[in-house]
């Protein structure tokens, strides 16, 4: 069944793959972006609307969310030095959910990352631990704040958080994605491009 989807972060590597796959499967997509020219190769598609909006402002997002079935966020922050501070995730989730509540939209799917927390029985390689604890620690900390906001303040939002360990543009060999619940770190890498017939929006329903 065709859905009306709002995709945030639609010009990034994951967001663009998501837009392409959703259109291929017959969904209607509103790609909310800062720079529409980055989607110029898809702009002629009859089921695609490309909109400019301020992701930090609920009022700006409300008009884009009206009539949609789900919001799918692929927003991502640039890697910041360990002494820096990242606020993109924890700030935008407030404007996104405020706008959703204002228009009665319930379904949210968003992307964070594995490695926020390493369970005691998991021992990543030293290089991986250095990468997680130093190079992207500030990004992961803000993802933690974002997920905490969803758990503690969004009981009326039906949300799913995806935490891939890593993403590659290679085509997946498996017909269906491997989904593990309540896992913070896994050794497997995940593929942006899958031969699966389903759009990610179908996992868990809308």
Residue pairs with C-beta under 8 A, 6 or more apart in sequence:
2 26
2 27
2 28
3 27
3 28
3 69
3 70
3 199
3 201
3 206
4 27
4 28
4 30
4 67
4 68
4 69
4 70
5 22
5 27
5 28
5 29
5 30
5 68
5 69
5 70
5 71
5 72
5 201
6 29
6 30
6 32
6 64
6 65
6 68
6 70
6 71
6 72
7 15
7 18
7 19
7 22
7 29
7 30
7 31
7 32
7 72
7 73
7 74
8 15
8 32
8 55
8 71
8 72
8 73
8 74
8 75
8 92
8 96
9 15
9 73
9 74
9 75
9 76
9 111
10 16
10 18
10 19
10 29
10 31
10 32
10 33
10 39
10 50
10 74
11 31
11 33
11 34
11 35
11 38
11 39
12 74
12 75
12 76
13 167
13 169
13 192
14 74
14 76
14 111
14 167
14 192
15 31
15 74
16 38
16 39
16 42
17 169
17 192
17 193
18 72
18 74
18 200
19 29
19 31
19 39
19 42
19 48
20 42
21 193
21 194
21 199
21 200
22 29
22 199
22 201
23 29
23 42
23 45
23 47
23 48
25 197
25 198
25 199
26 47
27 47
27 199
27 201
28 47
28 48
28 49
29 47
29 48
29 49
30 49
30 50
30 51
30 64
30 68
31 39
31 48
31 49
31 50
31 51
32 51
32 52
32 53
32 55
32 61
32 64
33 39
33 50
33 51
33 52
34 52
36 43
36 50
36 52
39 48
39 50
42 48
43 50
51 64
53 60
53 61
53 63
53 64
54 60
54 61
55 61
55 75
55 92
55 95
55 96
56 91
56 92
56 95
57 95
58 94
58 95
58 96
58 98
58 99
58 102
59 99
61 95
61 96
61 99
62 99
62 102
62 103
64 99
65 71
65 99
65 100
65 103
65 105
66 103
68 105
69 105
69 107
69 201
69 206
70 105
70 107
70 108
70 109
70 201
70 206
71 96
71 100
71 105
71 107
71 108
71 109
72 108
72 109
72 110
72 200
72 201
73 92
73 96
73 108
73 109
73 110
73 111
74 110
74 111
75 88
75 89
75 92
75 110
75 111
76 88
76 111
77 86
77 88
77 89
77 139
77 142
79 135
79 136
79 139
80 86
80 138
80 139
81 138
82 134
82 135
82 137
82 138
84 138
85 138
85 142
86 138
86 139
86 141
86 142
87 142
88 142
89 112
89 142
89 143
89 145
89 146
90 142
90 145
90 146
90 149
93 110
93 146
93 149
93 150
94 149
96 108
97 108
97 149
97 150
97 153
97 154
97 157
99 105
100 106
100 108
100 157
101 156
101 157
106 156
106 157
106 158
107 157
107 158
107 159
107 206
108 157
108 158
108 159
108 160
109 159
109 160
109 162
109 200
109 201
109 203
109 204
110 146
110 159
110 160
110 161
110 162
111 161
111 162
111 164
112 143
112 146
112 147
112 161
112 162
112 163
113 136
113 139
113 140
113 143
113 163
113 164
113 165
114 163
114 164
114 165
114 183
114 184
114 185
114 186
115 124
115 128
115 132
115 136
115 140
115 165
115 184
115 185
116 140
116 141
116 143
116 144
116 147
116 163
116 184
117 144
117 184
117 185
118 124
118 129
118 132
118 184
118 185
119 184
119 185
122 185
124 132
124 185
124 187
132 140
147 161
150 157
150 159
150 161
160 203
160 204
162 200
163 183
163 184
164 189
164 190
165 185
165 186
165 187
165 188
165 189
165 190
166 189
166 190
167 189
167 190
167 191
167 192
168 189
168 190
168 191
168 192
169 191
169 192
169 193
170 191
170 193
171 191
171 193
171 194
171 195
172 190
172 191
172 193
172 194
172 195
172 196
174 194
174 195
175 195
175 196
176 194
176 196
176 198
177 190
177 194
177 196
177 203
178 188
179 203
180 186
